[in-house]
Amino acid sequence: MKKTQRTYGKALRNILVSLLLIVPNVVSAGNDPLPIKSIREFVLQEKFDAAVSEYAFLIDDKIESIGRHKGAEYDLLAEYAYALALNGIYDGALMNLDRALALGQNEMKTQEELTKNESLLRFYICQVYLLMDYPNIAAVFGSKEVTQPEWITKEKSDGFIQKHKAMPVINQEGMTAALKRANMLLAKKMYFQSLTIFQELIDNFPHEAMPYMGQSKVWEALGYYDKAAELLEKGISHYKASEEAKQPFTRHQSTLQARQNEQTMPPFGSALKDAVMLYAGGTFSSGYSSFDARIGSTDYKTSLSADLSLAYTDALSCSLGISSYTRQKILVYGCGIGANLSSSSSFTLKGAAGFSLLTSNGSQSFDVMVSILNYMFPKNDSSNKFQSAICVSVGKSIYFGKRKKE
């Protein structure tokens, strides 16, 4: 009996000890993610499994705090791609490089900042392709300035390449299906995934024309016109068709050869400048309601617009005005002034702050703001006193414009 009690007592102690070991980990998992410095230490110590999971946790936390319309910062995604490649998860690495490049196009930066940011991105692109044992691709991206991150030395990153490089198989399909997939990825601007599949096809089918021509399109989309011309020339040489049928490709090759490489990779070095913004929405409180429309210009950071409001207090009135707003990620704030068209002595002062959620391509946003209005509109009792109201504004903005170089 005593032996049985001792056995149960020992088992209970083991359970309690296990719980004490487990609970801190569970609590930690529910807390804030590790700081980026600690995650980088995992990479430097070659604890890649731990680094990958912590990067994923940090990125998810960033997405929640910034807004799912925007995602995490491009440089964090590129760093995550590097960790994934070190851990042998190459398809995930390519996917996150594409995400990093796509986010870069919405970063409103000066040309100097864009060049620095892209130079850092090139480092991670080169590292991923060197780890995948594609030095030919890495050499193209490395032909322009590459910035070594401060958190890892060149000796360490070079050592990782020698120790951990391997040529993975990204594509598991036949040539026809793989060509369709690579072209579909290219159409969706998933350049690095497309580039890699075309490279595998070139390696596996070196005498077929389509893989060369397909990869040429990717290099062209990335702004590497000399590399695009080189691949297109190889594709033409393997193209089993008449000289007449080859002429459109030959002419395009000449066009590519005449173009200079872009200073920055599109769309990373692009920005939506001087776009036209259209807004429509409503503003509501217990004693005030209006339909609001705005048209103006924006660069995503700031906007200046002409405003039209159809408001109802005790009577319907119409006002014209002007307003300016500033964006900080998803936060938006600004002010405006309007003049009532039915009375020269009546006007509105407005201050507003709230949230503006951009769609992934930056063409629209959904805006929810709290406004403080000071207005003086004609009243049925003929009073002309200022009145104040705290209102909620809900609306949608649409942006029209071409992506242009900074």
C-alpha positions in Angstrom: 0.0 0.0 0.0 2.8 2.4 1.0 4.7 1.5 -2.2 1.6 2.3 -4.2 1.3 5.6 -2.4 4.9 6.4 -3.1 4.5 5.5 -6.7 1.4 7.8 -7.0 3.2 10.5 -5.1 6.2 10.3 -7.4 3.9 10.4 -10.5 2.1 13.4 -9.1 5.4 15.2 -8.4 6.5 14.5 -12.0 3.2 15.9 -13.4 3.6 19.0 -11.2 7.2 19.5 -12.4 6.1 19.1 -16.0 3.4 21.7 -15.6 5.9 24.1 -14.0 8.1 23.6 -17.1 5.2 23.9 -19.6 3.2 26.8 -18.1 6.0 29.5 -18.6 6.2 28.5 -22.3 2.5 28.7 -22.7 2.3 32.1 -21.0 5.2 33.3 -23.1 3.5 32.1 -26.3 0.5 34.3 -25.4 2.7 37.4 -24.7 4.4 39.7 -27.1 6.8 38.2 -29.6 10.5 38.1 -29.0 12.4 41.3 -30.0 14.1 41.1 -33.4 17.5 41.1 -31.8 16.8 37.8 -30.0 15.4 36.2 -33.1 18.5 37.2 -35.0 20.6 35.5 -32.3 18.8 32.3 -33.1 19.9 32.7 -36.8 23.5 33.5 -35.8 23.5 30.4 -33.5 22.1 28.3 -36.4 18.9 27.6 -34.5 16.9 28.0 -37.6 13.8 26.2 -36.5 13.4 28.5 -33.6 14.2 31.6 -35.7 11.6 30.7 -38.3 8.8 30.2 -35.8 9.6 33.4 -34.0 9.8 35.4 -37.2 6.4 34.0 -38.2 5.0 35.0 -34.7 6.5 38.5 -35.0 5.2 39.0 -38.6 1.7 37.9 -37.5 1.9 40.4 -34.6 3.0 43.2 -37.0 0.1 42.4 -39.4 -2.4 42.6 -36.6 -1.0 46.0 -35.4 -0.4 47.6 -38.8 -3.5 46.2 -40.5 -4.1 43.2 -42.7 -4.4 45.5 -45.7 -0.8 46.5 -45.4 1.1 43.5 -43.8 4.4 43.5 -42.1 7.4 45.7 -43.2 9.1 44.6 -46.4 12.5 44.3 -44.7 11.2 42.0 -42.0 9.6 39.7 -44.7 12.9 39.6 -46.6 14.8 38.7 -43.4 12.2 36.0 -42.8 12.8 34.7 -46.3 16.5 34.4 -45.5 15.8 32.4 -42.4 13.4 30.1 -44.3 16.1 29.5 -46.9 18.6 28.7 -44.2 16.1 26.2 -42.8 15.6 24.6 -46.2 12.1 26.0 -46.7 12.9 27.4 -50.2 9.4 27.8 -51.6 8.4 29.8 -48.5 11.5 31.9 -48.9 10.6 32.8 -52.5 7.0 33.6 -51.5 8.2 36.0 -48.8 10.6 37.7 -51.2 7.7 38.3 -53.5 5.7 39.7 -50.6 8.6 42.0 -49.6 8.9 43.3 -53.2 5.1 43.9 -53.4 5.1 45.9 -50.1 8.0 48.0 -51.3 5.9 49.6 -54.0 3.6 51.2 -51.4 6.4 52.6 -49.4 6.4 56.4 -49.8 10.1 57.3 -49.6 12.6 59.7 -51.0 14.8 58.4 -53.8 17.8 58.0 -51.4 15.7 55.9 -49.0 14.3 53.8 -51.9 17.9 53.1 -53.1 19.0 52.1 -49.6 16.0 49.9 -49.0 16.3 48.2 -52.3 20.0 47.6 -51.7 19.2 45.8 -48.5 16.5 43.8 -50.2 19.1 42.7 -52.8 21.3 41.3 -50.0 18.5 38.9 -49.0 17.6 38.1 -52.6 21.2 37.2 -53.3 21.5 35.1 -50.1 18.4 33.1 -50.9 19.5 32.3 -54.4 23.1 31.4 -53.3 21.6 29.1 -50.7 19.5 27.5 -53.5 22.8 27.1 -55.4 21.8 29.5 -58.2 24.9 31.7 -58.3 24.0 32.8 -61.9 20.7 34.4 -60.6 22.4 35.8 -57.5 25.1 37.4 -59.7 22.5 39.4 -61.6 20.9 40.9 -58.5 24.4 41.4 -57.0 25.6 43.3 -60.0 24.2 46.5 -58.3 24.9 47.8 -54.9 24.1 45.3 -52.0 24.0 46.5 -48.4 25.1 44.0 -45.8 22.8 44.2 -42.7 24.4 45.3 -39.5 23.2 42.3 -37.6 25.2 39.7 -39.6 28.8 39.9 -40.8 29.9 39.1 -44.3 32.1 36.3 -43.0 29.1 34.8 -41.2 26.7 35.0 -44.2 29.4 33.6 -46.5 29.9 30.8 -44.1 26.2 30.0 -44.1 26.3 29.7 -47.9 29.2 27.2 -47.8 27.6 25.1 -45.1 23.9 25.2 -45.9 23.5 25.6 -49.7 21.5 23.0 -51.6 19.7 23.0 -54.9 16.0 22.3 -54.1 13.3 21.1 -56.5 10.6 23.8 -56.5 8.6 22.5 -59.4 7.1 19.0 -59.4 5.2 19.2 -62.7 6.0 18.5 -66.3 7.1 21.2 -68.7 3.7 22.2 -70.0 2.1 22.5 -66.6 5.2 24.2 -65.2 5.2 26.8 -68.0 1.5 27.6 -67.2 2.3 27.9 -63.5 5.3 30.1 -64.1 3.4 32.4 -66.4 0.5 32.6 -64.0 2.9 33.6 -61.2 4.5 36.2 -63.5 1.0 37.7 -64.3 0.4 37.9 -60.5 3.7 39.7 -60.0 5.2 36.8 -58.0 8.5 37.4 -59.7 10.9 35.3 -57.7 8.7 32.2 -57.7 8.2 32.5 -61.5 11.9 33.2 -62.1 12.9 30.0 -60.2 10.5 27.8 -62.0 11.7 29.1 -65.4 15.3 28.5 -64.3 14.5 24.9 -63.3 12.9 24.4 -66.8 16.0 25.9 -68.5 18.2 23.5 -66.5 16.0 20.5 -67.3 15.1 21.4 -70.9 18.1 23.4 -72.2 17.1 23.1 -75.9 13.5 24.3 -75.4 12.7 27.9 -76.4 9.8 28.7 -74.0 11.6 28.6 -70.7 14.2 31.1 -71.9 11.5 33.4 -73.4 9.4 33.1 -70.2 12.3 34.0 -67.9 13.2 36.9 -70.2 9.7 38.4 -69.4 10.5 38.1 -65.6 13.8 39.9 -66.0 12.1 42.6 -68.1 9.4 43.1 -65.4 12.2 43.5 -62.8 14.0 46.1 -64.9 17.0 44.0 -66.0 16.7 44.7 -69.7 20.2 43.4 -70.6 19.5 40.1 -68.9 16.0 39.9 -70.5 17.6 40.5 -74.0 20.2 37.8 -73.3 17.5 35.2 -72.4 15.3 36.2 -75.3 18.2 35.7 -77.7 18.8 32.2 -76.4 15.1 31.5 -76.7 15.0 32.7 -80.3 18.0 30.5 -81.1 16.0 27.4 -79.9 12.7 28.5 -81.4 11.8 26.0 -84.1 9.9 28.4 -86.5 10.5 30.4 -89.6 12.5 33.6 -89.7 9.3 35.5 -90.3 7.7 34.0 -87.2 10.8 35.0 -85.2 10.7 38.6 -86.3 8.5 40.0 -83.5 10.8 38.4 -80.9 13.9 39.7 -82.7 12.4 43.3 -82.8 11.6 43.1 -79.1 15.1 41.9 -78.3 16.5 45.0 -80.1 14.2 47.1 -78.0 15.4 45.6 -74.8 19.1 46.0 -75.9 18.4 49.7 -76.5 17.0 50.2 -73.0 19.1 51.0 -69.9 18.5 48.9 -66.8 16.2 50.6 -64.2 18.0 52.2 -61.3 15.6 50.4 -59.0 13.5 47.3 -59.4 9.9 48.0 -60.4 7.6 48.0 -58.6 9.9 48.5 -55.5 11.2 51.8 -56.7 7.8 53.1 -57.6 5.4 55.3 -55.8 1.9 56.5 -56.4 2.5 60.2 -56.8 -0.1 63.0 -57.3 -2.9 60.5 -57.6 -6.5 61.7 -57.8 -8.6 60.9 -54.8 -12.4 60.6 -54.8 -14.2 60.2 -51.5 -17.9 59.6 -50.7 -19.4 59.0 -47.2 -21.6 60.2 -44.5 -21.2 62.0 -41.2 -23.7 61.4 -38.3 -24.5 62.6 -34.8 -27.7 63.1 -32.8 -28.3 66.6 -34.2 -26.3 66.6 -37.4 -26.1 64.4 -40.5 -24.5 65.0 -43.9 -23.5 63.4 -47.1 -19.9 64.2 -47.9 -17.9 64.1 -51.1 -14.3 65.1 -51.7 -12.0 65.3 -54.7 -8.3 66.1 -54.6 -4.8 64.9 -54.9 -2.8 62.6 -52.6 0.5 60.8 -52.4 -0.8 58.4 -49.6 0.9 60.4 -46.9 -1.0 63.6 -47.3 -4.1 64.7 -49.3 -5.6 68.0 -50.2 -9.2 68.1 -51.4 -12.2 70.2 -52.3 -15.3 69.2 -50.3 -19.0 69.2 -50.9 -21.4 68.5 -48.1 -25.2 68.2 -48.1 -26.0 68.6 -44.4 -29.2 68.5 -42.4 -29.6 70.1 -39.0 -33.0 71.8 -38.7 -33.0 72.5 -42.4 -31.2 71.1 -45.5 -28.1 73.1 -46.5 -25.2 72.7 -48.9 -21.6 73.8 -48.3 -18.3 73.9 -50.2 -14.9 73.7 -48.5 -11.4 72.5 -48.4 -9.7 69.9 -46.2 -6.3 68.3 -45.7 -5.5 64.9 -44.2 -2.2 63.1 -43.1 -1.7 59.4 -43.0 0.5 57.4 -40.6 0.1 53.8 -41.6 -3.6 53.1 -40.9 -4.1 56.3 -38.8 -5.5 59.4 -40.5 -6.1 62.9 -39.1 -6.8 66.3 -40.5 -9.0 69.4 -40.6 -11.2 71.4 -42.9 -13.3 74.4 -43.3 -16.5 74.9 -45.3 -18.8 77.7 -46.3 -22.6 77.4 -46.4 -23.9 78.3 -49.9 -27.3 79.5 -48.6 -25.8 82.0 -46.2 -22.6 84.0 -46.5 -22.3 84.2 -42.7 -22.5 80.5 -42.1 -19.5 78.1 -42.1 -18.2 74.9 -40.6 -14.9 74.1 -38.9 -13.9 70.4 -38.7 -11.2 68.3 -37.0 -11.1 64.6 -37.6 -9.1 61.5 -36.7 -9.6 57.8 -37.4 -8.6 54.8 -39.4 -8.2 54.3 -43.1 -7.7 50.7 -44.4 -6.1 50.5 -47.8 -6.7 47.6 -50.1 -3.7 45.5 -50.9 -3.1 47.2 -54.3 -3.6 50.7 -52.9 -6.5 51.6 -55.2 -9.2 52.0 -52.5 -9.5 52.7 -48.8 -12.3 52.3 -46.2 -12.3 55.2 -43.8 -13.8 55.5 -40.3 -13.2 58.7 -38.4 -14.5 60.7 -35.4 -15.1 64.3 -36.2 -15.5 67.4 -34.0 -17.6 70.0 -35.9 -18.2 73.6 -35.1 -20.9 74.8 -37.4 -23.3 77.7 -37.9 -26.1 76.9 -40.3 -29.5 78.6 -40.8 -31.9 77.5 -38.1 -35.7 77.6 -38.1 -35.5 79.8 -35.0 -33.3 82.3 -36.9 -30.5 81.9 -34.4 -26.9 82.2 -35.6 -25.0 80.7 -32.7 -22.1 78.3 -33.2 -23.0 74.7 -32.4 -20.6 71.8 -31.7 -21.1 68.1 -32.4 -19.1 65.0 -32.1 -19.8 62.9 -35.2 -18.8 59.6 -36.7 -17.8 59.6 -40.4 -17.9 56.5 -42.6 -16.8 56.4 -46.2 -14.8 55.1 -49.0 -11.9 56.6 -51.0 -10.9 55.6 -54.6 -7.4 56.5 -55.9 -6.7 57.1 -59.6 -3.2 57.5 -60.9 -0.1 55.8 -62.5 2.8 54.5 -60.5 5.7 56.7 -61.4 9.3 57.0 -60.3 10.1 59.1 -57.3 
